[in-house]
């Protein structure tokens, strides 16, 4: 807890450190409306730095180092990364990371798909990809639109997952917490550097990271997280069974 005191009227309030936005510089008193500078103590600053992703400390670590450390921690130490991750601080930093790594990963996936689909040496696996994969125009369009696709995917998937968590009663933290986990899980897109097999590996790895991250960030059990993830699968199964029953009834079988 951090105690903030207004120098004008003396109003005091204790606020959890994780509720204070990262890089916050000014505070507005709710009583006298006075605006005064907020300065973190050395201990508060140290605690804050240990509770943020390296990416959010890139001004001190350097851009490349912060990216490398964040990817490494999310890929190989997700439990530790998300258990100490700030649950607040704004969407800008996680969105920037997710957009950067997610876009690069998507571009690489499209690139390998295009190379394999257009290569005469790989005819035996060309049929795995859709016919348009070898079209240069479509390939360039997908590359250009990758950041847009990633941004839309981040927000829609975060919204759906957070809604599912609320349905099973475990989304106690805000939408921002869920969004942070989903955005930083884009670190798994680095597997797209591996031709052909990289994207499937990254997709599976991302699912595992998200389950671990949501469990740690929302401080709930794996059972409830997995149950939340299984809800869409149950609905799809019921829908498929319904179609099957309707087809049988229609054909009079």
Secondary structure, 3 states (H helix, E strand, C coil): CEEEECCCCCCEEEECHHHCCCCCCEEECCCCCCEEECCCCHHHHHHHHHCCCHHHHHHHHCHHHHHHHHHHHHHHCHHHHHHCCCCCCCCHHHHHHHHHHHHHHHHHHHHHHHHHHHCHHHHHHHCCCCHHHHCHHHHHHHHHHHHHHHHHHHHHHHHHHHHHHHHCCCCCCCHHHHHHHHHHHHHHHHHHHCCCHHHHHHHHHHHHHHHHHHHHHHCCCHHHHHHHHHHHHHHHHHHHHHHHHHHHHHHCC
